[in-house]
Amino acid sequence: MTTPHIPDQPEADPGPESGPLPGPAAADVTRPLREDALDYTPMAKSVTLARRRTARLVAEWGRPDLAGDAALLVSELASNALLHGCLRGRLFRVRIALAATALRIEVSDPRGERRPVARTPAADEKFGRGPLIVGALADRWGVEGRTVGETVWAEFAPGPIRCRVDVLAGPAEHAPAD
């Protein structure tokens, strides 16, 4: 059973899309066929729970082809929220919505002053690849400001998923030789 989305949080600011990787025109996910939203405590175990829930729901909703990639995106976005956006005693929200034209994943957290951006991390850095992974998997992604916090979102078009491996490889000196 899915949890209905209860609009107890402020609506997202209708400001311009932000996200360093442009994509195709916005999909209409304002009228989802299926929708789920759940608030999580800011603990590492919550990322695992959100990832598993997303994979299960997306498969149950008839899109098993998107379940793995959707779970990976939720894991990246929820981890980012946990590391950079959570405050003690404040929850983060994961929302997934399946519309006729797209699958949209949103993760909202209570801090909006540090927005994620894609960058090329140094080879020895342990962090910083999340936005690159999101950009490589999703057809579109961005950040919306909220009255309190931010929502980072990513969308898949209903067709086959195209992973842009060139984005993940980074600079030529770090790419494996053929």
N, CA and C atoms as an extended XYZ file, in Angstrom:
534
Properties=species:S:1:pos:R:3:atomname:S:1:resname:S:1:resid:I:1 pbc="F F F"
N         0.844       -1.185        0.000 N   MET     1
C         0.000        0.000        0.000 CA  MET     1
C         0.881        1.238        0.000 C   MET     1
N         0.563        2.176       -0.836 N   THR     2
C         1.369        3.384       -0.906 CA  THR     2
C         0.825        4.440        0.033 C   THR     2
N         1.721        5.283        0.467 N   THR     3
C         1.355        6.379        1.349 CA  THR     3
C         0.941        7.565        0.491 C   THR     3
N        -0.248        8.113        0.686 N   PRO     4
C        -0.647        9.254       -0.133 CA  PRO     4
C         0.203       10.473        0.189 C   PRO     4
N         0.396       11.289       -0.824 N   HIS     5
C         1.140       12.527       -0.628 CA  HIS     5
C         0.235       13.528        0.078 C   HIS     5
N         0.653       13.956        1.242 N   ILE     6
C        -0.112       14.924        2.017 CA  ILE     6
C         0.642       16.247        1.949 C   ILE     6
N         0.031       17.269        1.379 N   PRO     7
C         0.745       18.532        1.210 CA  PRO     7
C         0.897       19.310        2.508 C   PRO     7
N         1.683       18.755        3.450 N   ASP     8
C         1.895       19.439        4.709 CA  ASP     8
C         3.140       20.313        4.677 C   ASP     8
N         3.844       20.298        3.564 N   GLN     9
C         5.026       21.129        3.425 CA  GLN     9
C         4.717       22.243        2.439 C   GLN     9
N         5.431       23.343        2.516 N   PRO    10
C         5.176       24.447        1.589 CA  PRO    10
C         5.437       24.034        0.156 C   PRO    10
N         4.712       24.645       -0.760 N   GLU    11
C         4.903       24.377       -2.173 CA  GLU    11
C         6.273       24.867       -2.623 C   GLU    11
N         6.819       24.206       -3.642 N   ALA    12
C         8.117       24.600       -4.165 CA  ALA    12
C         8.026       25.961       -4.833 C   ALA    12
N         9.094       26.696       -4.724 N   ASP    13
C         9.176       28.001       -5.371 CA  ASP    13
C         9.188       27.805       -6.883 C   ASP    13
N         8.379       28.533       -7.645 N   PRO    14
C         8.325       28.324       -9.084 CA  PRO    14
C         9.469       28.999       -9.828 C   PRO    14
N        10.581       29.210       -9.166 N   GLY    15
C        11.728       29.868       -9.774 CA  GLY    15
C        12.311       29.047      -10.908 C   GLY    15
N        13.344       29.556      -11.550 N   PRO    16
C        13.911       28.865      -12.693 CA  PRO    16
C        14.545       27.549      -12.289 C   PRO    16
N        14.530       26.625      -13.232 N   GLU    17
C        15.153       25.321      -13.016 CA  GLU    17
C        16.641       25.524      -12.818 C   GLU    17
N        17.207       24.796      -11.885 N   SER    18
C        18.643       24.827      -11.759 CA  SER    18
C        19.127       23.407      -11.831 C   SER    18
N        20.263       23.221      -12.324 N   GLY    19
C        20.842       21.912      -12.535 CA  GLY    19
C        21.766       22.045      -13.719 C   GLY    19
N        22.963       21.599      -13.566 N   PRO    20
C        23.947       21.868      -14.578 CA  PRO    20
C        23.800       21.056      -15.848 C   PRO    20
N        22.994       20.025      -15.852 N   LEU    21
C        22.872       19.193      -17.034 CA  LEU    21
C        21.511       19.407      -17.686 C   LEU    21
N        21.448       20.180      -18.765 N   PRO    22
C        20.157       20.429      -19.403 CA  PRO    22
C        19.624       19.166      -20.042 C   PRO    22
N        18.313       19.078      -20.148 N   GLY    23
C        17.695       17.911      -20.754 CA  GLY    23
C        16.541       18.316      -21.624 C   GLY    23
N        15.746       17.351      -22.051 N   PRO    24
C        14.593       17.664      -22.873 CA  PRO    24
C        13.562       18.476      -22.103 C   PRO    24
N        12.537       18.920      -22.794 N   ALA    25
C        11.496       19.740      -22.183 CA  ALA    25
C        10.891       19.035      -20.973 C   ALA    25
N        10.378       19.821      -20.062 N   ALA    26
C         9.818       19.297      -18.819 CA  ALA    26
C         8.648       18.363      -19.094 C   ALA    26
N         8.616       17.276      -18.354 N   ALA    27
C         7.510       16.340      -18.447 CA  ALA    27
C         6.386       16.813      -17.538 C   ALA    27
N         5.161       16.488      -17.900 N   ASP    28
C         4.022       16.891      -17.081 CA  ASP    28
C         3.785       15.827      -16.018 C   ASP    28
N         4.252       16.079      -14.806 N   VAL    29
C         4.032       15.146      -13.710 CA  VAL    29
C         3.092       15.750      -12.677 C   VAL    29
N         2.321       16.755      -13.101 N   THR    30
C         1.373       17.374      -12.186 CA  THR    30
C         0.152       16.491      -11.968 C   THR    30
N        -0.080       15.539      -12.860 N   ARG    31
C        -1.205       14.623      -12.717 CA  ARG    31
C        -0.684       13.190      -12.722 C   ARG    31
N        -0.068       12.782      -11.628 N   PRO    32
C         0.521       11.441      -11.610 CA  PRO    32
C        -0.534       10.341      -11.614 C   PRO    32
N        -0.166        9.230      -12.258 N   LEU    33
C        -0.999        8.033      -12.226 CA  LEU    33
C        -0.815        7.320      -10.885 C   LEU    33
N         0.402        7.346      -10.393 N   ARG    34
C         0.758        6.759       -9.100 CA  ARG    34
C         1.679        7.735       -8.386 C   ARG    34
N         1.570        7.757       -7.063 N   GLU    35
C         2.371        8.689       -6.289 CA  GLU    35
C         2.614        8.122       -4.894 C   GLU    35
N         3.788        8.386       -4.363 N   ASP    36
C         4.122        7.951       -3.017 CA  ASP    36
C         5.041        8.997       -2.400 C   ASP    36
N         4.826        9.301       -1.149 N   ALA    37
C         5.708       10.201       -0.416 CA  ALA    37
C         5.828        9.687        1.007 C   ALA    37
N         7.053        9.730        1.517 N   LEU    38
C         7.287        9.275        2.874 CA  LEU    38
C         8.417       10.093        3.477 C   LEU    38
N         8.249       10.481        4.739 N   ASP    39
C         9.274       11.212        5.465 CA  ASP    39
C        10.170       10.220        6.190 C   ASP    39
N        11.472       10.519        6.204 N   TYR    40
C        12.465        9.639        6.822 CA  TYR    40
C        13.259       10.402        7.869 C   TYR    40
N        13.691        9.689        8.900 N   THR    41
C        14.576       10.276        9.896 CA  THR    41
C        15.965       10.400        9.283 C   THR    41
N        16.728       11.398        9.668 N   PRO    42
C        18.059       11.590        9.087 CA  PRO    42
C        19.089       10.606        9.656 C   PRO    42
N        18.978        9.350        9.226 N   MET    43
C        19.898        8.292        9.638 CA  MET    43
C        20.312        7.523        8.386 C   MET    43
N        21.498        6.933        8.409 N   ALA    44
C        22.006        6.197        7.246 CA  ALA    44
C        21.055        5.073        6.836 C   ALA    44
N        20.436        4.414        7.785 N   LYS    45
C        19.520        3.317        7.472 CA  LYS    45
C        18.327        3.794        6.639 C   LYS    45
N        17.958        5.048        6.771 N   SER    46
C        16.837        5.598        6.008 CA  SER    46
C        17.113        5.594        4.511 C   SER    46
N        18.368        5.782        4.123 N   VAL    47
C        18.721        5.748        2.701 CA  VAL    47
C        18.443        4.359        2.136 C   VAL    47
N        18.827        3.334        2.858 N   THR    48
C        18.562        1.955        2.432 CA  THR    48
C        17.064        1.692        2.335 C   THR    48
N        16.321        2.129        3.338 N   LEU    49
C        14.871        1.922        3.334 CA  LEU    49
C        14.216        2.649        2.153 C   LEU    49
N        14.631        3.877        1.885 N   ALA    50
C        14.066        4.641        0.769 CA  ALA    50
C        14.403        3.989       -0.564 C   ALA    50
N        15.630        3.512       -0.709 N   ARG    51
C        16.057        2.849       -1.948 CA  ARG    51
C        15.223        1.591       -2.198 C   ARG    51
N        15.066        0.764       -1.192 N   ARG    52
C        14.292       -0.482       -1.347 CA  ARG    52
C        12.822       -0.195       -1.629 C   ARG    52
N        12.262        0.777       -0.952 N   ARG    53
C        10.856        1.134       -1.166 CA  ARG    53
C        10.646        1.626       -2.590 C   ARG    53
N        11.540        2.456       -3.067 N   THR    54
C        11.424        2.981       -4.431 CA  THR    54
C        11.485        1.861       -5.451 C   THR    54
N        12.455        0.974       -5.337 N   ALA    55
C        12.580       -0.131       -6.294 CA  ALA    55
C        11.311       -0.982       -6.312 C   ALA    55
N        10.790       -1.293       -5.126 N   ARG    56
C         9.585       -2.116       -5.044 CA  ARG    56
C         8.382       -1.425       -5.671 C   ARG    56
N         8.174       -0.141       -5.326 N   LEU    57
C         7.005        0.575       -5.838 CA  LEU    57
C         7.068        0.784       -7.347 C   LEU    57
N         8.217        1.173       -7.857 N   VAL    58
C         8.337        1.407       -9.299 CA  VAL    58
C         8.078        0.112      -10.063 C   VAL    58
N         8.577       -1.002       -9.563 N   ALA    59
C         8.306       -2.302      -10.200 CA  ALA    59
C         6.818       -2.647      -10.110 C   ALA    59
N         6.210       -2.437       -8.940 N   GLU    60
C         4.780       -2.713       -8.773 CA  GLU    60
C         3.921       -1.830       -9.671 C   GLU    60
N         4.390       -0.632       -9.956 N   TRP    61
C         3.642        0.300      -10.798 CA  TRP    61
C         3.792       -0.015      -12.285 C   TRP    61
N         4.444       -1.137      -12.601 N   GLY    62
C         4.542       -1.565      -13.994 CA  GLY    62
C         5.769       -1.091      -14.729 C   GLY    62
N         6.751       -0.552      -14.025 N   ARG    63
C         7.981       -0.091      -14.673 CA  ARG    63
C         9.209       -0.766      -14.060 C   ARG    63
N         9.273       -2.105      -14.106 N   PRO    64
C        10.445       -2.777      -13.542 CA  PRO    64
C        11.738       -2.397      -14.261 C   PRO    64
N        11.622       -1.933      -15.504 N   ASP    65
C        12.799       -1.485      -16.252 CA  ASP    65
C        13.442       -0.250      -15.635 C   ASP    65
N        12.685        0.529      -14.875 N   LEU    66
C        13.206        1.740      -14.237 CA  LEU    66
C        13.547        1.541      -12.763 C   LEU    66
N        13.173        0.396      -12.200 N   ALA    67
C        13.291        0.202      -10.753 CA  ALA    67
C        14.722        0.336      -10.243 C   ALA    67
N        15.674       -0.269      -10.895 N   GLY    68
C        17.064       -0.206      -10.435 CA  GLY    68
C        17.638        1.190      -10.522 C   GLY    68
N        17.420        1.846      -11.658 N   ASP    69
C        17.938        3.205      -11.820 CA  ASP    69
C        17.234        4.181      -10.883 C   ASP    69
N        15.931        4.007      -10.678 N   ALA    70
C        15.204        4.867       -9.742 CA  ALA    70
C        15.736        4.679       -8.322 C   ALA    70
N        16.008        3.424       -7.952 N   ALA    71
C        16.550        3.151       -6.623 CA  ALA    71
C        17.927        3.795       -6.450 C   ALA    71
N        18.762        3.735       -7.491 N   LEU    72
C        20.077        4.365       -7.416 CA  LEU    72
C        19.953        5.882       -7.264 C   LEU    72
N        19.025        6.495       -8.004 N   LEU    73
C        18.834        7.946       -7.879 CA  LEU    73
C        18.359        8.322       -6.480 C   LEU    73
N        17.421        7.561       -5.942 N   VAL    74
C        16.950        7.844       -4.585 CA  VAL    74
C        18.102        7.707       -3.601 C   VAL    74
N        18.923        6.703       -3.790 N   SER    75
C        20.065        6.514       -2.899 CA  SER    75
C        21.012        7.703       -2.957 C   SER    75
N        21.313        8.180       -4.153 N   GLU    76
C        22.206        9.332       -4.302 CA  GLU    76
C        21.588       10.605       -3.712 C   GLU    76
N        20.331       10.860       -4.056 N   LEU    77
C        19.678       12.089       -3.580 CA  LEU    77
C        19.448       12.061       -2.071 C   LEU    77
N        19.051       10.915       -1.544 N   ALA    78
C        18.828       10.813       -0.101 CA  ALA    78
C        20.148       10.904        0.664 C   ALA    78
N        21.202       10.312        0.121 N   SER    79
C        22.519       10.429        0.762 CA  SER    79
C        22.973       11.879        0.788 C   SER    79
N        22.744       12.587       -0.306 N   ASN    80
C        23.106       14.004       -0.367 CA  ASN    80
C        22.306       14.802        0.669 C   ASN    80
N        21.014       14.512        0.768 N   ALA    81
C        20.184       15.199        1.771 CA  ALA    81
C        20.683       14.896        3.179 C   ALA    81
N        21.044       13.654        3.420 N   LEU    82
C        21.513       13.253        4.743 CA  LEU    82
C        22.834       13.947        5.097 C   LEU    82
N        23.756       14.015        4.142 N   LEU    83
C        25.063       14.606        4.406 CA  LEU    83
C        25.044       16.134        4.457 C   LEU    83
N        24.231       16.751        3.592 N   HIS    84
C        24.321       18.203        3.428 CA  HIS    84
C        23.051       18.978        3.785 C   HIS    84
N        21.901       18.301        3.885 N   GLY    85
C        20.661       19.043        4.031 CA  GLY    85
C        19.862       18.807        5.281 C   GLY    85
N        20.266       17.859        6.101 N   CYS    86
C        19.444       17.541        7.267 CA  CYS    86
C        19.895       18.294        8.507 C   CYS    86
N        18.927       18.563        9.337 N   LEU    87
C        19.149       19.191       10.632 CA  LEU    87
C        18.618       18.248       11.712 C   LEU    87
N        19.193       18.358       12.887 N   ARG    88
C        18.751       17.506       14.000 CA  ARG    88
C        17.247       17.683       14.231 C   ARG    88
N        16.557       16.578       14.311 N   GLY    89
C        15.126       16.616       14.579 CA  GLY    89
C        14.249       16.927       13.372 C   GLY    89
N        14.821       17.139       12.191 N   ARG    90
C        14.055       17.455       10.978 CA  ARG    90
C        14.154       16.296       10.006 C   ARG    90
N        13.050       15.918        9.436 N   LEU    91
C        12.981       14.797        8.514 CA  LEU    91
C        13.309       15.228        7.094 C   LEU    91
N        13.629       14.233        6.244 N   PHE    92
C        13.707       14.500        4.814 CA  PHE    92
C        12.645       13.654        4.135 C   PHE    92
N        12.138       14.125        3.007 N   ARG    93
C        11.032       13.474        2.316 CA  ARG    93
C        11.485       12.943        0.967 C   ARG    93
N        11.046       11.721        0.667 N   VAL    94
C        11.247       11.134       -0.656 CA  VAL    94
C         9.872       10.993       -1.291 C   VAL    94
N         9.738       11.545       -2.482 N   ARG    95
C         8.480       11.465       -3.236 CA  ARG    95
C         8.788       10.903       -4.609 C   ARG    95
N         8.001        9.925       -5.016 N   ILE    96
C         8.102        9.400       -6.375 CA  ILE    96
C         6.728        9.503       -7.008 C   ILE    96
N         6.707        9.886       -8.262 N   ALA    97
C         5.442       10.054       -8.979 CA  ALA    97
C         5.606        9.513      -10.389 C   ALA    97
N         4.693        8.647      -10.773 N   LEU    98
C         4.683        8.095      -12.119 CA  LEU    98
C         3.530        8.722      -12.878 C   LEU    98
N         3.854        9.420      -13.953 N   ALA    99
C         2.851       10.022      -14.830 CA  ALA    99
C         2.936        9.312      -16.173 C   ALA    99
N         2.042        9.670      -17.071 N   ALA   100
C         2.050        9.059      -18.392 CA  ALA   100
C         3.326        9.401      -19.151 C   ALA   100
N         3.946       10.525      -18.827 N   THR   101
C         5.102       10.989      -19.584 CA  THR   101
C         6.431       10.859      -18.861 C   THR   101
N         6.442       10.555      -17.563 N   ALA   102
C         7.713       10.513      -16.840 CA  ALA   102
C         7.564        9.865      -15.468 C   ALA   102
N         8.701        9.444      -14.940 N   LEU   103
C         8.819        9.051      -13.546 CA  LEU   103
C         9.653       10.141      -12.890 C   LEU   103
N         9.097       10.773      -11.856 N   ARG   104
C         9.792       11.866      -11.167 CA  ARG   104
C        10.139       11.424       -9.757 C   ARG   104
N        11.354       11.713       -9.357 N   ILE   105
C        11.849       11.418       -8.016 CA  ILE   105
C        12.233       12.737       -7.380 C   ILE   105
N        11.766       12.970       -6.161 N   GLU   106
C        12.090       14.197       -5.432 CA  GLU   106
C        12.572       13.844       -4.037 C   GLU   106
N        13.593       14.534       -3.595 N   VAL   107
C        14.036       14.421       -2.208 CA  VAL   107
C        14.105       15.844       -1.657 C   VAL   107
N        13.353       16.080       -0.585 N   SER   108
C        13.286       17.408        0.035 CA  SER   108
C        13.958       17.357        1.398 C   SER   108
N        14.719       18.408        1.694 N   ASP   109
C        15.372       18.496        2.999 CA  ASP   109
C        15.201       19.908        3.547 C   ASP   109
N        15.482       20.116        4.845 N   PRO   110
C        15.201       21.416        5.462 CA  PRO   110
C        16.247       22.507        5.233 C   PRO   110
N        17.337       22.207        4.534 N   ARG   111
C        18.359       23.232        4.306 CA  ARG   111
C        18.443       23.549        2.824 C   ARG   111
N        18.362       24.809        2.477 N   GLY   112
C        18.390       25.183        1.079 CA  GLY   112
C        19.555       26.077        0.687 C   GLY   112
N        20.449       26.352        1.623 N   GLU   113
C        21.528       27.291        1.311 CA  GLU   113
C        22.677       26.674        0.520 C   GLU   113
N        22.791       25.349        0.489 N   ARG   114
C        23.853       24.683       -0.272 CA  ARG   114
C        23.228       23.779       -1.318 C   ARG   114
N        23.152       24.266       -2.529 N   ARG   115
C        22.527       23.491       -3.604 CA  ARG   115
C        23.546       22.599       -4.290 C   ARG   115
N        23.126       21.382       -4.671 N   PRO   116
C        24.064       20.486       -5.348 CA  PRO   116
C        24.384       20.966       -6.763 C   PRO   116
N        25.627       20.801       -7.145 N   VAL   117
C        26.064       21.116       -8.505 CA  VAL   117
C        26.986       19.996       -8.970 C   VAL   117
N        26.936       19.722      -10.262 N   ALA   118
C        27.832       18.718      -10.818 CA  ALA   118
C        29.216       19.336      -10.971 C   ALA   118
N        30.207       18.608      -10.553 N   ARG   119
C        31.585       19.049      -10.705 CA  ARG   119
C        32.435       17.818      -10.951 C   ARG   119
N        33.644       18.020      -11.404 N   THR   120
C        34.544       16.900      -11.626 CA  THR   120
C        35.447       16.777      -10.407 C   THR   120
N        35.213       15.764       -9.574 N   PRO   121
C        36.050       15.604       -8.384 CA  PRO   121
C        37.424       15.057       -8.767 C   PRO   121
N        38.402       15.329       -7.929 N   ALA   122
C        39.736       14.775       -8.141 CA  ALA   122
C        39.672       13.258       -7.986 C   ALA   122
N        40.599       12.579       -8.600 N   ALA   123
C        40.612       11.113       -8.590 CA  ALA   123
C        40.676       10.540       -7.175 C   ALA   123
N        41.321       11.250       -6.248 N   ASP   124
C        41.467       10.727       -4.891 CA  ASP   124
C        40.354       11.174       -3.934 C   ASP   124
N        39.388       11.970       -4.413 N   GLU   125
C        38.277       12.405       -3.567 CA  GLU   125
C        37.279       11.268       -3.362 C   GLU   125
N        36.765       11.159       -2.149 N   LYS   126
C        35.800       10.110       -1.830 CA  LYS   126
C        34.365       10.549       -2.078 C   LYS   126
N        34.117       11.842       -2.177 N   PHE   127
C        32.772       12.366       -2.331 CA  PHE   127
C        32.703       13.263       -3.562 C   PHE   127
N        31.486       13.664       -3.941 N   GLY   128
C        31.323       14.634       -5.010 CA  GLY   128
C        30.834       14.085       -6.330 C   GLY   128
N        30.558       12.795       -6.408 N   ARG   129
C        30.132       12.208       -7.674 CA  ARG   129
C        28.627       12.028       -7.799 C   ARG   129
N        27.886       12.277       -6.728 N   GLY   130
C        26.437       12.082       -6.742 CA  GLY   130
C        25.728       12.840       -7.851 C   GLY   130
N        25.940       14.160       -7.971 N   PRO   131
C        25.270       14.884       -9.063 CA  PRO   131
C        25.662       14.389      -10.456 C   PRO   131
N        26.893       13.904      -10.607 N   LEU   132
C        27.297       13.340      -11.903 CA  LEU   132
C        26.521       12.061      -12.204 C   LEU   132
N        26.334       11.240      -11.194 N   ILE   133
C        25.580       10.004      -11.376 CA  ILE   133
C        24.123       10.325      -11.695 C   ILE   133
N        23.549       11.264      -10.960 N   VAL   134
C        22.161       11.665      -11.216 CA  VAL   134
C        22.031       12.196      -12.637 C   VAL   134
N        22.953       13.053      -13.050 N   GLY   135
C        22.910       13.612      -14.398 CA  GLY   135
C        23.102       12.571      -15.488 C   GLY   135
N        23.871       11.542      -15.202 N   ALA   136
C        24.108       10.494      -16.189 CA  ALA   136
C        22.893        9.584      -16.357 C   ALA   136
N        22.158        9.362      -15.289 N   LEU   137
C        21.007        8.456      -15.348 CA  LEU   137
C        19.711        9.139      -15.753 C   LEU   137
N        19.470       10.317      -15.215 N   ALA   138
C        18.182       10.988      -15.423 CA  ALA   138
C        18.166       11.743      -16.749 C   ALA   138
N        16.971       11.875      -17.301 N   ASP   139
C        16.803       12.688      -18.504 CA  ASP   139
C        16.848       14.171      -18.158 C   ASP   139
N        16.381       14.524      -16.965 N   ARG   140
C        16.411       15.905      -16.475 CA  ARG   140
C        16.568       15.856      -14.970 C   ARG   140
N        17.172       16.896      -14.421 N   TRP   141
C        17.211       17.029      -12.968 CA  TRP   141
C        17.409       18.497      -12.616 C   TRP   141
N        17.082       18.829      -11.387 N   GLY   142
C        17.233       20.210      -10.971 CA  GLY   142
C        16.953       20.371       -9.488 C   GLY   142
N        16.931       21.622       -9.066 N   VAL   143
C        16.710       21.965       -7.662 CA  VAL   143
C        15.657       23.058       -7.600 C   VAL   143
N        14.708       22.896       -6.697 N   GLU   144
C        13.679       23.908       -6.472 CA  GLU   144
C        13.780       24.379       -5.031 C   GLU   144
N        13.814       25.686       -4.856 N   GLY   145
C        13.802       26.233       -3.511 CA  GLY   145
C        12.418       26.084       -2.899 C   GLY   145
N        12.386       26.015       -1.603 N   ARG   146
C        11.133       25.938       -0.853 CA  ARG   146
C        11.152       27.038        0.188 C   ARG   146
N        10.027       27.278        0.823 N   THR   147
C         9.998       28.249        1.904 CA  THR   147
C        11.029       27.857        2.960 C   THR   147
N        11.082       26.587        3.282 N   VAL   148
C        12.091       26.040        4.179 CA  VAL   148
C        12.762       24.889        3.446 C   VAL   148
N        14.018       25.043        3.103 N   GLY   149
C        14.766       23.960        2.484 CA  GLY   149
C        14.733       23.973        0.969 C   GLY   149
N        14.936       22.789        0.411 N   GLU   150
C        15.000       22.626       -1.038 CA  GLU   150
C        14.488       21.250       -1.426 C   GLU   150
N        14.155       21.109       -2.699 N   THR   151
C        13.792       19.827       -3.278 CA  THR   151
C        14.692       19.594       -4.472 C   THR   151
N        15.412       18.479       -4.449 N   VAL   152
C        16.202       18.059       -5.595 CA  VAL   152
C        15.383       16.993       -6.304 C   VAL   152
N        15.215       17.157       -7.618 N   TRP   153
C        14.348       16.248       -8.362 CA  TRP   153
C        15.092       15.712       -9.587 C   TRP   153
N        14.636       14.566      -10.046 N   ALA   154
C        15.173       13.949      -11.264 CA  ALA   154
C        14.022       13.262      -11.974 C   ALA   154
N        14.053       13.259      -13.294 N   GLU   155
C        12.985       12.648      -14.090 CA  GLU   155
C        13.551       11.677      -15.119 C   GLU   155
N        12.826       10.589      -15.295 N   PHE   156
C        13.074        9.637      -16.372 CA  PHE   156
C        11.947        9.777      -17.378 C   PHE   156
N        12.280        9.800      -18.653 N   ALA   157
C        11.262        9.716      -19.695 CA  ALA   157
C        10.811        8.260      -19.749 C   ALA   157
N         9.621        7.978      -20.305 N   PRO   158
C         9.120        6.610      -20.276 CA  PRO   158
C         9.878        5.643      -21.185 C   PRO   158
N        10.689        6.122      -22.098 N   GLY   159
C        11.428        5.244      -23.008 CA  GLY   159
C        12.598        4.586      -22.309 C   GLY   159
N        13.457        3.932      -23.092 N   PRO   160
C        14.619        3.273      -22.490 CA  PRO   160
C        15.573        4.286      -21.866 C   PRO   160
N        16.196        3.893      -20.786 N   ILE   161
C        17.114        4.772      -20.076 CA  ILE   161
C        18.451        4.789      -20.804 C   ILE   161
N        18.971        5.991      -20.968 N   ARG   162
C        20.267        6.158      -21.616 CA  ARG   162
C        21.239        6.695      -20.584 C   ARG   162
N        22.233        5.908      -20.246 N   CYS   163
C        23.241        6.355      -19.296 CA  CYS   163
C        24.372        7.006      -20.071 C   CYS   163
N        24.662        8.254      -19.752 N   ARG   164
C        25.738        8.969      -20.429 CA  ARG   164
C        27.044        8.646      -19.705 C   ARG   164
N        27.675        7.559      -20.134 N   VAL   165
C        28.887        7.075      -19.486 CA  VAL   165
C        30.017        8.087      -19.588 C   VAL   165
N        30.050        8.871      -20.655 N   ASP   166
C        31.107        9.864      -20.807 CA  ASP   166
C        31.123       10.863      -19.653 C   ASP   166
N        29.977       11.138      -19.053 N   VAL   167
C        29.915       12.070      -17.929 CA  VAL   167
C        30.580       11.457      -16.700 C   VAL   167
N        30.412       10.144      -16.523 N   LEU   168
C        30.973        9.478      -15.358 CA  LEU   168
C        32.480        9.284      -15.470 C   LEU   168
N        33.014        9.176      -16.689 N   ALA   169
C        34.428        8.898      -16.876 CA  ALA   169
C        35.303       10.045      -16.389 C   ALA   169
N        34.814       11.274      -16.484 N   GLY   170
C        35.595       12.421      -16.044 CA  GLY   170
C        36.631       12.807      -17.078 C   GLY   170
N        37.673       13.500      -16.673 N   PRO   171
C        38.696       13.934      -17.608 CA  PRO   171
C        39.360       12.741      -18.285 C   PRO   171
N        39.888       12.982      -19.469 N   ALA   172
C        40.469       11.915      -20.284 CA  ALA   172
C        41.567       11.165      -19.544 C   ALA   172
N        42.360       11.855      -18.700 N   GLU   173
C        43.457       11.178      -18.021 CA  GLU   173
C        42.963       10.181      -16.975 C   GLU   173
N        41.691       10.259      -16.576 N   HIS   174
C        41.147        9.327      -15.604 CA  HIS   174
C        40.321        8.227      -16.235 C   HIS   174
N        40.028        8.348      -17.542 N   ALA   175
C        39.216        7.338      -18.220 CA  ALA   175
C        40.084        6.118      -18.508 C   ALA   175
N        39.507        4.905      -18.382 N   PRO   176
C        40.276        3.700      -18.671 CA  PRO   176
C        40.645        3.632      -20.153 C   PRO   176
N        41.809        3.093      -20.424 N   ALA   177
C        42.257        2.950      -21.810 CA  ALA   177
C        41.560        1.785      -22.470 C   ALA   177
N        41.307        1.894      -23.781 N   ASP   178
C        40.646        0.813      -24.500 CA  ASP   178
C        41.596       -0.310      -24.822 C   ASP   178
